[in-house]
Amino acid sequence: LKVLSRIDSILRSPRAPALIFRPSKGSVQNCIKENGQGCGFEHLPLTIEMWADQLVALKDLHRSLRKLSLELLPWNTADPQDKRESIRVEDLQLIVDAILEELENKEKNSQTLSLSTLSAIVSHFQKLFDVNSLNGVYPRMNEVYIKLGEMTNAMRNLHELLELDSSVPPTVVVDTVGKLCDIINKNVTEQVQQLLGTQDIHSIINKLEEHECFFPPFQALIQDLLCLLEISNVDDILPAVRNLK
């Protein structure tokens, strides 16, 4: 009777979960007379079994959290709860709070760079882009940004003109342009050779030398004829000579 009365007082407490108590008619004494039937405690053994399983799982959860804590907080090795037979939810909450606090601190530290780190970044930029003063850092940044945009657009256009994939590196683009220039230069040389009627470079040189020997006297003769005939157009020389006959 005392045990049932105590159970009854605990289960009727405001802190007791509603899951474990189902009200029934009658008092504790009536329940005893009925051999414990109809007291609202019929499902209590199943609930206690569930709680026992949860307590076992609570130990497993505590063990997993301890492993995680040792990975994230290797310096925090003290854990008096390991020697306890029972594990409380408060123990687990302490571990979780410590892990969350450490993660928040790491996030804040990763987002906040130290003054020495920022100074090293600025100094490295000055060295890379030949900036003598801090006042010149921002203008040079803008200049680098503009130049980078121009180079990116130029490379994109070359990829399209040369029908190359966008993933092709700049070295391949340069090589392709060089090959095209070689082809164009070769075609120009062949056209010049055909125009001069020779395939030999020495013959081309000889023809140019002949031109240099012939053209100055011929030009002087034409100028003298224009003066003597008092005309200004080369096409009028022949008609003027015919009129003199």
Buried (B, 14 or more C-beta within 10 A) or exposed (E): EEEBEEBBEEBEEEEEEEEBBEEBEEEBEEBEEEEEEEBBBEEBEEBEEEBEEEEEEBEEBBEEBBEEBEEEBEEEEEBEBEEEEEBEEEBBEBBEEBBEEBEEEEEEEEEEEEEEEEEEEEEEBBEEEEBEEEEBBEEBEEEEEEEEEEEEEEBEEBBEEBEBEEEBEEEBBEEBEEEEEEEEEEEEEEEEBEEEEBEEEEEBEEEEEEEEEEEEEEEEEEEEBBEEBEBEEEEBBEEBEEEEE
